[in-house]
């Protein structure tokens, strides 16, 4: 019975230590990231804005008719792309 209490106690201690490490690591990571950012950016936005977020969402979805032959080049907004280029993403009119 004493063995189970010791194991539970170790688990709790490890959990608390892990939480303390995380709480300490988060602002340290913020300082590291901020050290590479321009001063104007640091004053205007938080360091977490360097992480991918809203900008990486799909901006527009292109719907093709069922008759579209995906083996042939596809014209979208006046430019021609292959099916592979469209699957990998098109950014500002150029293939990604």
N, CA, C and O atoms as CSV, one atom per row, in Angstrom:
chain,resi,resn,atom,element,x,y,z
A,1,UNK,N,N,0.814,-1.191,0.000
A,1,UNK,CA,C,0.000,0.000,0.000
A,1,UNK,C,C,0.864,1.264,0.000
A,1,UNK,O,O,0.502,2.265,-0.618
A,2,UNK,N,N,1.992,1.217,0.685
A,2,UNK,CA,C,2.888,2.366,0.727
A,2,UNK,C,C,3.466,2.632,-0.651
A,2,UNK,O,O,3.692,3.788,-1.011
A,3,UNK,N,N,3.709,1.585,-1.431
A,3,UNK,CA,C,4.260,1.729,-2.774
A,3,UNK,C,C,3.348,2.531,-3.689
A,3,UNK,O,O,3.818,3.342,-4.486
A,4,UNK,N,N,2.037,2.304,-3.575
A,4,UNK,CA,C,1.079,3.035,-4.414
A,4,UNK,C,C,1.056,4.513,-4.055
A,4,UNK,O,O,0.949,5.362,-4.939
A,5,UNK,N,N,1.155,4.829,-2.769
A,5,UNK,CA,C,1.163,6.229,-2.357
A,5,UNK,C,C,2.419,6.930,-2.863
A,5,UNK,O,O,2.369,8.088,-3.277
A,6,UNK,N,N,3.553,6.216,-2.826
A,6,UNK,CA,C,4.798,6.800,-3.316
A,6,UNK,C,C,4.700,7.092,-4.812
A,6,UNK,O,O,5.111,8.157,-5.272
A,7,UNK,N,N,4.153,6.140,-5.564
A,7,UNK,CA,C,4.012,6.342,-7.012
A,7,UNK,C,C,3.079,7.502,-7.313
A,7,UNK,O,O,3.350,8.301,-8.210
A,8,UNK,N,N,1.980,7.601,-6.569
A,8,UNK,CA,C,1.039,8.701,-6.785
A,8,UNK,C,C,1.707,10.024,-6.421
A,8,UNK,O,O,1.519,11.026,-7.111
A,9,UNK,N,N,2.479,10.032,-5.349
A,9,UNK,CA,C,3.182,11.238,-4.944
A,9,UNK,C,C,4.212,11.674,-5.976
A,9,UNK,O,O,4.349,12.867,-6.248
A,10,UNK,N,N,4.941,10.716,-6.557
A,10,UNK,CA,C,5.918,11.034,-7.605
A,10,UNK,C,C,5.222,11.600,-8.828
A,10,UNK,O,O,5.717,12.535,-9.458
A,11,UNK,N,N,4.086,11.039,-9.159
A,11,UNK,CA,C,3.330,11.502,-10.322
A,11,UNK,C,C,2.884,12.950,-10.123
A,11,UNK,O,O,2.993,13.772,-11.033
A,12,UNK,N,N,2.391,13.247,-8.942
A,12,UNK,CA,C,1.940,14.615,-8.644
A,12,UNK,C,C,3.122,15.574,-8.671
A,12,UNK,O,O,3.018,16.666,-9.229
A,13,UNK,N,N,4.247,15.180,-8.072
A,13,UNK,CA,C,5.442,16.027,-8.076
A,13,UNK,C,C,5.906,16.279,-9.504
A,13,UNK,O,O,6.237,17.412,-9.852
A,14,UNK,N,N,5.935,15.253,-10.327
A,14,UNK,CA,C,6.344,15.425,-11.725
A,14,UNK,C,C,5.394,16.334,-12.490
A,14,UNK,O,O,5.829,17.139,-13.314
A,15,UNK,N,N,4.121,16.210,-12.226
A,15,UNK,CA,C,3.137,17.069,-12.880
A,15,UNK,C,C,3.335,18.534,-12.480
A,15,UNK,O,O,3.320,19.422,-13.332
A,16,UNK,N,N,3.518,18.777,-11.194
A,16,UNK,CA,C,3.728,20.151,-10.714
A,16,UNK,C,C,5.022,20.724,-11.291
A,16,UNK,O,O,5.050,21.875,-11.727
A,17,UNK,N,N,6.096,19.922,-11.295
A,17,UNK,CA,C,7.358,20.388,-11.868
A,17,UNK,C,C,7.227,20.667,-13.365
A,17,UNK,O,O,7.797,21.636,-13.867
A,18,UNK,N,N,6.494,19.838,-14.065
A,18,UNK,CA,C,6.253,20.074,-15.491
A,18,UNK,C,C,5.490,21.365,-15.723
A,18,UNK,O,O,5.788,22.110,-16.656
A,19,UNK,N,N,4.507,21.631,-14.877
A,19,UNK,CA,C,3.733,22.866,-14.990
A,19,UNK,C,C,4.608,24.087,-14.713
A,19,UNK,O,O,4.514,25.093,-15.416
A,20,UNK,N,N,5.454,24.001,-13.696
A,20,UNK,CA,C,6.367,25.101,-13.378
A,20,UNK,C,C,7.323,25.349,-14.550
A,20,UNK,O,O,7.575,26.498,-14.913
A,21,UNK,N,N,7.848,24.281,-15.135
A,21,UNK,CA,C,8.746,24.430,-16.290
A,21,UNK,C,C,8.033,25.090,-17.460
A,21,UNK,O,O,8.607,25.948,-18.131
A,22,UNK,N,N,6.795,24.702,-17.710
A,22,UNK,CA,C,6.038,25.294,-18.810
A,22,UNK,C,C,5.797,26.778,-18.562
A,22,UNK,O,O,5.965,27.600,-19.463
A,23,UNK,N,N,5.403,27.118,-17.339
A,23,UNK,CA,C,5.133,28.525,-16.991
A,23,UNK,C,C,6.414,29.352,-17.110
A,23,UNK,O,O,6.347,30.527,-17.473
A,24,UNK,N,N,7.560,28.778,-16.819
A,24,UNK,CA,C,8.829,29.474,-16.932
A,24,UNK,C,C,9.278,29.561,-18.389
A,24,UNK,O,O,9.856,30.567,-18.801
A,25,UNK,N,N,9.018,28.526,-19.161
A,25,UNK,CA,C,9.478,28.464,-20.544
A,25,UNK,C,C,8.711,29.409,-21.460
A,25,UNK,O,O,9.294,29.946,-22.401
A,26,UNK,N,N,7.445,29.625,-21.218
A,26,UNK,CA,C,6.618,30.445,-22.099
A,26,UNK,C,C,7.141,31.873,-22.230
A,26,UNK,O,O,7.344,32.318,-23.360
A,27,UNK,N,N,7.373,32.626,-21.144
A,27,UNK,CA,C,7.905,33.977,-21.323
A,27,UNK,C,C,9.344,33.975,-21.850
A,27,UNK,O,O,9.750,34.913,-22.537
A,28,UNK,N,N,10.106,32.942,-21.538
A,28,UNK,CA,C,11.461,32.849,-22.065
A,28,UNK,C,C,11.422,32.694,-23.584
A,28,UNK,O,O,12.216,33.309,-24.296
A,29,UNK,N,N,10.511,31.886,-24.067
A,29,UNK,CA,C,10.318,31.741,-25.511
A,29,UNK,C,C,9.893,33.077,-26.120
A,29,UNK,O,O,10.359,33.448,-27.198
A,30,UNK,N,N,9.013,33.794,-25.434
A,30,UNK,CA,C,8.587,35.103,-25.910
A,30,UNK,C,C,9.750,36.078,-26.020
A,30,UNK,O,O,9.828,36.833,-26.989
A,31,UNK,N,N,10.643,36.078,-25.061
A,31,UNK,CA,C,11.823,36.944,-25.128
A,31,UNK,C,C,12.720,36.567,-26.297
A,31,UNK,O,O,13.240,37.442,-26.990
A,32,UNK,N,N,12.902,35.282,-26.517
A,32,UNK,CA,C,13.730,34.831,-27.625
A,32,UNK,C,C,13.149,35.279,-28.962
A,32,UNK,O,O,13.865,35.818,-29.806
A,33,UNK,N,N,11.863,35.058,-29.151
A,33,UNK,CA,C,11.212,35.446,-30.404
A,33,UNK,C,C,11.265,36.961,-30.569
A,33,UNK,O,O,11.550,37.450,-31.662
A,34,UNK,N,N,10.998,37.703,-29.513
A,34,UNK,CA,C,11.001,39.170,-29.594
A,34,UNK,C,C,12.384,39.712,-29.916
A,34,UNK,O,O,12.495,40.777,-30.523
A,35,UNK,N,N,13.434,39.012,-29.527
A,35,UNK,CA,C,14.777,39.505,-29.797
A,35,UNK,C,C,15.095,39.525,-31.287
A,35,UNK,O,O,16.015,40.231,-31.701
A,36,UNK,N,N,14.368,38.778,-32.098
A,36,UNK,CA,C,14.586,38.758,-33.542
A,36,UNK,C,C,13.624,39.676,-34.296
A,36,UNK,O,O,13.758,39.839,-35.509
A,37,UNK,N,N,12.666,40.274,-33.606
A,37,UNK,CA,C,11.662,41.119,-34.259
A,37,UNK,C,C,12.084,42.577,-34.243
A,37,UNK,O,O,12.781,43.007,-33.324
A,38,UNK,N,N,11.671,43.351,-35.254
A,38,UNK,CA,C,11.954,44.788,-35.251
A,38,UNK,C,C,11.231,45.473,-34.081
A,38,UNK,O,O,10.176,45.018,-33.639
A,39,UNK,N,N,11.808,46.560,-33.595
A,39,UNK,CA,C,11.248,47.269,-32.438
A,39,UNK,C,C,9.816,47.719,-32.694
A,39,UNK,O,O,8.978,47.653,-31.794
A,40,UNK,N,N,9.524,48.173,-33.906
A,40,UNK,CA,C,8.162,48.641,-34.219
A,40,UNK,C,C,7.153,47.504,-34.080
A,40,UNK,O,O,6.049,47.709,-33.577
A,41,UNK,N,N,7.526,46.328,-34.519
A,41,UNK,CA,C,6.623,45.176,-34.395
A,41,UNK,C,C,6.417,44.787,-32.935
A,41,UNK,O,O,5.313,44.417,-32.534
A,42,UNK,N,N,7.487,44.873,-32.140
A,42,UNK,CA,C,7.384,44.529,-30.722
A,42,UNK,C,C,6.422,45.478,-30.018
A,42,UNK,O,O,5.658,45.060,-29.147
A,43,UNK,N,N,6.456,46.747,-30.389
A,43,UNK,CA,C,5.593,47.743,-29.745
A,43,UNK,C,C,4.131,47.602,-30.176
A,43,UNK,O,O,3.228,47.957,-29.419
A,44,UNK,N,N,3.893,47.085,-31.384
A,44,UNK,CA,C,2.528,47.036,-31.916
A,44,UNK,C,C,1.818,45.707,-31.659
A,44,UNK,O,O,0.614,45.694,-31.406
A,45,UNK,N,N,2.538,44.600,-31.720
A,45,UNK,CA,C,1.887,43.290,-31.600
A,45,UNK,C,C,2.670,42.394,-30.655
A,45,UNK,O,O,3.838,42.652,-30.363
A,46,UNK,N,N,2.032,41.360,-30.189
A,46,UNK,CA,C,2.669,40.396,-29.302
A,46,UNK,C,C,3.546,39.423,-30.059
A,46,UNK,O,O,3.410,39.272,-31.273
A,47,UNK,N,N,4.442,38.766,-29.353
A,47,UNK,CA,C,5.381,37.836,-29.985
A,47,UNK,C,C,4.688,36.641,-30.613
A,47,UNK,O,O,5.217,36.039,-31.548
A,48,UNK,N,N,3.509,36.291,-30.110
A,48,UNK,CA,C,2.788,35.121,-30.613
A,48,UNK,C,C,2.256,35.347,-32.022
A,48,UNK,O,O,1.798,34.401,-32.663
A,49,UNK,N,N,2.308,36.581,-32.518
A,49,UNK,CA,C,1.843,36.849,-33.885
A,49,UNK,C,C,2.786,36.280,-34.944
A,49,UNK,O,O,2.436,36.261,-36.124
A,50,UNK,N,N,3.973,35.817,-34.552
A,50,UNK,CA,C,4.861,35.184,-35.520
A,50,UNK,C,C,4.413,33.763,-35.833
A,50,UNK,O,O,4.864,33.184,-36.822
A,51,UNK,N,N,3.533,33.185,-35.012
A,51,UNK,CA,C,3.025,31.839,-35.249
A,51,UNK,C,C,1.990,31.872,-36.367
A,51,UNK,O,O,1.225,32.833,-36.464
A,52,UNK,N,N,1.948,30.840,-37.216
A,52,UNK,CA,C,0.951,30.818,-38.295
A,52,UNK,C,C,-0.459,30.836,-37.725
A,52,UNK,O,O,-0.767,30.100,-36.788
A,53,UNK,N,N,-1.305,31.670,-38.286
A,53,UNK,CA,C,-2.679,31.734,-37.814
A,53,UNK,C,C,-3.589,32.167,-38.951
A,53,UNK,O,O,-3.508,31.578,-40.029
A,54,UNK,N,N,-4.426,33.134,-38.781
A,54,UNK,CA,C,-5.477,33.504,-39.733
A,54,UNK,C,C,-4.975,33.677,-41.168
A,54,UNK,O,O,-5.703,33.350,-42.105
A,55,UNK,N,N,-3.775,34.171,-41.364
A,55,UNK,CA,C,-3.278,34.402,-42.713
A,55,UNK,C,C,-3.135,33.113,-43.503
A,55,UNK,O,O,-3.107,33.147,-44.733
A,56,UNK,N,N,-3.044,31.986,-42.828
A,56,UNK,CA,C,-2.828,30.718,-43.503
A,56,UNK,C,C,-4.134,30.018,-43.857
A,56,UNK,O,O,-4.119,28.890,-44.351
A,57,UNK,N,N,-5.245,30.667,-43.613
A,57,UNK,CA,C,-6.528,30.076,-43.971
A,57,UNK,C,C,-6.731,30.168,-45.488
A,57,UNK,O,O,-6.112,30.990,-46.165
A,58,UNK,N,N,-7.592,29.324,-45.990
A,58,UNK,CA,C,-7.919,29.366,-47.409
A,58,UNK,C,C,-8.654,30.669,-47.708
A,58,UNK,O,O,-9.681,30.971,-47.100
A,59,UNK,N,N,-8.117,31.426,-48.646
A,59,UNK,CA,C,-8.706,32.722,-48.984
A,59,UNK,C,C,-9.872,32.553,-49.955
A,59,UNK,O,O,-10.865,33.277,-49.877
A,60,UNK,N,N,-9.747,31.610,-50.853
A,60,UNK,CA,C,-10.775,31.443,-51.869
A,60,UNK,C,C,-10.785,29.989,-52.325
A,60,UNK,O,O,-9.731,29.366,-52.455
A,61,UNK,N,N,-11.948,29.465,-52.563
A,61,UNK,CA,C,-12.090,28.113,-53.074
A,61,UNK,C,C,-12.597,28.191,-54.500
A,61,UNK,O,O,-13.552,28.909,-54.794
A,62,UNK,N,N,-11.954,27.451,-55.377
A,62,UNK,CA,C,-12.339,27.442,-56.784
A,62,UNK,C,C,-13.177,26.197,-57.034
A,62,UNK,O,O,-12.751,25.083,-56.729
A,63,UNK,N,N,-14.340,26.385,-57.575
A,63,UNK,CA,C,-15.230,25.263,-57.884
A,63,UNK,C,C,-15.177,25.022,-59.398
A,63,UNK,O,O,-15.427,25.923,-60.198
A,64,UNK,N,N,-14.847,23.799,-59.758
A,64,UNK,CA,C,-14.784,23.419,-61.165
A,64,UNK,C,C,-15.997,22.559,-61.507
A,64,UNK,O,O,-16.533,21.849,-60.657
A,65,UNK,N,N,-16.413,22.638,-62.751
A,65,UNK,CA,C,-17.549,21.818,-63.167
A,65,UNK,C,C,-17.124,20.354,-63.221
A,65,UNK,O,O,-15.936,20.046,-63.309
A,66,UNK,N,N,-18.100,19.462,-63.169
A,66,UNK,CA,C,-17.804,18.026,-63.183
A,66,UNK,C,C,-17.200,17.590,-64.506
A,66,UNK,O,O,-16.529,16.560,-64.575
A,67,UNK,N,N,-17.429,18.358,-65.545
A,67,UNK,CA,C,-16.912,18.010,-66.871
A,67,UNK,C,C,-15.449,18.411,-67.050
A,67,UNK,O,O,-14.859,18.080,-68.078
A,68,UNK,N,N,-14.851,19.100,-66.102
A,68,UNK,CA,C,-13.479,19.574,-66.231
A,68,UNK,C,C,-12.518,18.388,-66.268
A,68,UNK,O,O,-12.544,17.527,-65.388
A,69,UNK,N,N,-11.667,18.353,-67.302
A,69,UNK,CA,C,-10.656,17.300,-67.427
A,69,UNK,C,C,-9.417,17.746,-66.660
A,69,UNK,O,O,-8.731,18.684,-67.066
A,70,UNK,N,N,-9.136,17.069,-65.549
A,70,UNK,CA,C,-8.028,17.472,-64.685
A,70,UNK,C,C,-6.665,17.095,-65.255
A,70,UNK,O,O,-5.633,17.471,-64.700
A,71,UNK,N,N,-6.660,16.350,-66.368
A,71,UNK,CA,C,-5.390,16.026,-67.015
A,71,UNK,C,C,-4.931,17.157,-67.928
A,71,UNK,O,O,-3.778,17.185,-68.360
A,72,UNK,N,N,-5.818,18.069,-68.215
A,72,UNK,CA,C,-5.511,19.206,-69.082
A,72,UNK,C,C,-5.291,20.454,-68.226
A,72,UNK,O,O,-5.777,20.520,-67.097
A,73,UNK,N,N,-4.551,21.458,-68.759
A,73,UNK,CA,C,-4.402,22.720,-68.020
A,73,UNK,C,C,-5.769,23.361,-67.764
A,73,UNK,O,O,-6.672,23.275,-68.595
A,74,UNK,N,N,-5.903,23.998,-66.609
A,74,UNK,CA,C,-7.171,24.585,-66.187
A,74,UNK,C,C,-6.999,26.097,-66.116
A,74,UNK,O,O,-6.039,26.590,-65.523
A,75,UNK,N,N,-7.924,26.827,-66.717
A,75,UNK,CA,C,-7.846,28.290,-66.696
A,75,UNK,C,C,-8.659,28.821,-65.517
A,75,UNK,O,O,-9.839,28.506,-65.360
A,76,UNK,N,N,-7.993,29.641,-64.689
A,76,UNK,CA,C,-8.631,30.250,-63.525
A,76,UNK,C,C,-8.252,31.722,-63.499
A,76,UNK,O,O,-7.070,32.064,-63.452
A,77,UNK,N,N,-9.244,32.580,-63.529
A,77,UNK,CA,C,-9.027,34.030,-63.495
A,77,UNK,C,C,-8.027,34.481,-64.553
A,77,UNK,O,O,-7.182,35.336,-64.287
A,78,UNK,N,N,-8.120,33.915,-65.736
A,78,UNK,CA,C,-7.278,34.337,-66.845
A,78,UNK,C,C,-5.888,33.726,-66.865
A,78,UNK,O,O,-5.103,34.039,-67.761
A,79,UNK,N,N,-5.559,32.874,-65.918
A,79,UNK,CA,C,-4.253,32.210,-65.891
A,79,UNK,C,C,-4.454,30.703,-65.960
A,79,UNK,O,O,-5.478,30.185,-65.515
A,80,UNK,N,N,-3.476,30.006,-66.517
A,80,UNK,CA,C,-3.592,28.566,-66.713
A,80,UNK,C,C,-2.717,27.825,-65.709
A,80,UNK,O,O,-1.548,28.161,-65.517
A,81,UNK,N,N,-3.303,26.804,-65.067
A,81,UNK,CA,C,-2.603,26.003,-64.066
A,81,UNK,C,C,-2.861,24.531,-64.319
A,81,UNK,O,O,-3.858,24.157,-64.936
A,82,UNK,N,N,-1.943,23.696,-63.831
A,82,UNK,CA,C,-2.180,22.250,-63.861
A,82,UNK,C,C,-2.952,21.886,-62.589
A,82,UNK,O,O,-3.049,22.683,-61.656
A,83,UNK,N,N,-3.489,20.683,-62.575
A,83,UNK,CA,C,-4.214,20.212,-61.395
A,83,UNK,C,C,-3.278,20.154,-60.189
A,83,UNK,O,O,-3.680,20.491,-59.076
A,84,UNK,N,N,-2.032,19.727,-60.405
A,84,UNK,CA,C,-1.053,19.650,-59.311
A,84,UNK,C,C,-0.786,21.031,-58.711
A,84,UNK,O,O,-0.690,21.170,-57.491
A,85,UNK,N,N,-0.668,22.051,-59.562
A,85,UNK,CA,C,-0.435,23.407,-59.062
A,85,UNK,C,C,-1.612,23.888,-58.218
A,85,UNK,O,O,-1.415,24.521,-57.181
A,86,UNK,N,N,-2.816,23.595,-58.652
A,86,UNK,CA,C,-3.992,24.023,-57.892
A,86,UNK,C,C,-4.079,23.279,-56.563
A,86,UNK,O,O,-4.473,23.868,-55.556
A,87,UNK,N,N,-3.719,21.991,-56.540
A,87,UNK,CA,C,-3.752,21.234,-55.293
A,87,UNK,C,C,-2.717,21.744,-54.299
A,87,UNK,O,O,-2.970,21.757,-53.094
A,88,UNK,N,N,-1.544,22.168,-54.793
A,88,UNK,CA,C,-0.498,22.667,-53.882
A,88,UNK,C,C,-0.792,24.084,-53.415
A,88,UNK,O,O,-0.199,24.548,-52.441
A,89,UNK,N,N,-1.687,24.769,-54.088
A,89,UNK,CA,C,-2.070,26.114,-53.666
A,89,UNK,C,C,-1.570,27.169,-54.620
A,89,UNK,O,O,-0.452,27.090,-55.128
A,90,UNK,N,N,-2.397,28.145,-54.856
A,90,UNK,CA,C,-2.038,29.261,-55.717
A,90,UNK,C,C,-2.095,30.507,-54.867
A,90,UNK,O,O,-3.101,30.777,-54.210
A,91,UNK,N,N,-1.009,31.269,-54.880
A,91,UNK,CA,C,-0.913,32.464,-54.037
A,91,UNK,C,C,-0.646,33.676,-54.911
A,91,UNK,O,O,0.342,33.711,-55.644
A,92,UNK,N,N,-1.516,34.661,-54.838
A,92,UNK,CA,C,-1.409,35.907,-55.607
A,92,UNK,C,C,-1.167,35.656,-57.090
A,92,UNK,O,O,-0.376,36.342,-57.738
A,93,UNK,N,N,-1.863,34.663,-57.602
A,93,UNK,CA,C,-1.802,34.423,-59.036
A,93,UNK,C,C,-0.621,33.597,-59.497
A,93,UNK,O,O,-0.479,33.373,-60.699
A,94,UNK,N,N,0.240,33.131,-58.594
A,94,UNK,CA,C,1.362,32.290,-58.990
A,94,UNK,C,C,1.263,30.972,-58.239
A,94,UNK,O,O,0.712,30.905,-57.140
A,95,UNK,N,N,1.797,29.944,-58.838
A,95,UNK,CA,C,1.761,28.645,-58.181
A,95,UNK,C,C,2.665,28.663,-56.961
A,95,UNK,O,O,3.734,29.273,-56.978
A,96,UNK,N,N,2.231,27.991,-55.901
A,96,UNK,CA,C,3.013,27.962,-54.657
A,96,UNK,C,C,4.221,27.073,-54.806
A,96,UNK,O,O,4.998,26.925,-53.863
